[in-house]
Amino acid sequence: MKIKEFLGSTVLDKNANEVGKVDNVDFDPETGKIENITLTLQKNIFSRDELEISFDDVATIGAYVILNKEILKEKEEEAKEEEETKTVEVEIEDDE
């Protein structure tokens, strides 16, 4: 596969959820090995985020780039954090 074919590839996490697209590739200039890839994560029409992952997290490359790890989307992360930080409010009445 040529690098120009790799750029723009759709990236799926280990659960086959679409994560984003390959935006950039970082090489080790001495060995020529890929060290990291930068993914563009589309949040909505006008907003995008980037995520840099190690090339070691790539399971396979073909029609899709498939990762060997799970990537939570922003809404899923927020829901998970919210679930972990739920608090219970207790109201104490004074008998005075």
Secondary structure by P-SEA (a helix, b strand, c coil): cccccccccbbbcccccccccccccccccccccccbbbbbbbccccbbbbbbbbccccccccccccccbbbbcaaaaaaaaaaabbbbbbbbbbcc
